[in-house]
Amino acid sequence: MLVTLGSNSSIAGGSSQTFQYACNSVQQVFVRCADSSDALDGRITVQIGNDVICNDISFQPLANISRVTGGGEFDSSLCSFKIDFGSHILEPLENLYVTIRNSDASNAMDALDVSAIVNEGGVYEPLKYTAYTDTVFTDSNTLSIWATSNNELLDDTSAFTIRNQAFSATPQVQSGCNVSVTKSYGNTGWKYAALMAQNQVPLDTSINYSSALITAVVCISAMAKTPSKAQASGQAGRAVLASMSSSERKAL
């Protein structure tokens, strides 16, 4: 179900605000800021209990990725994006926490809306988003790697080296844009977000690049599944099936 965490909120310069919701599972978080001068000043941290699943990532790379994969947008006066977390199961004492930090020390960030899809059940597949600004790093259980920029990447022919247990490759950043354009929903977002790798299974991956245009690399990774949460997910699924009519079950 869709829930509202914050509506038309304002965050003072250099401050942060945490939006909290008690739920059984979390699937997606949506953010929109219509501040005419500070829409891109936000940074977002998302936690499930004490586990950080989005590490203080700037609005702009997330909007870049969302523009390619699901209709997000940004310009000088508007920023909107979706973060797809797969499906996280929460323990009884855990809550969803979405913290928005205003990176502008002076000006308030206004007209901020935050919402989430929660309690949808489904398969227990927890994902996390991690942004890196180093040019050499290693990410655990990697599924997707996105190079993002404030500038167009489509003519960036520099190498982007990716190594894991399955393969070693050095595609050009431009090639990542070529992949992104095939996923784009008719806008120019693909020019600013290059999909550099997409693994079918989670693999520990090392990244090394030299591009001066890339401002952040965002890795989407699988998180470890705990037995207690896997059991809770199974119980919730069986409860939903038991409550369905025969026609509803046939439609699955």
Helices and strands as residue ranges (DSSP letters): E 2-11, E 16-21, E 25-33, E 42-48, E 51-58, H 59-69, E 73-75, E 78-89, E 96-102, E 109-118, E 125-132, E 136-148, E 160-163, E 168-169, H 173-183, G 189-191, E 193-209, E 216-222, H 227-243, H 246-250
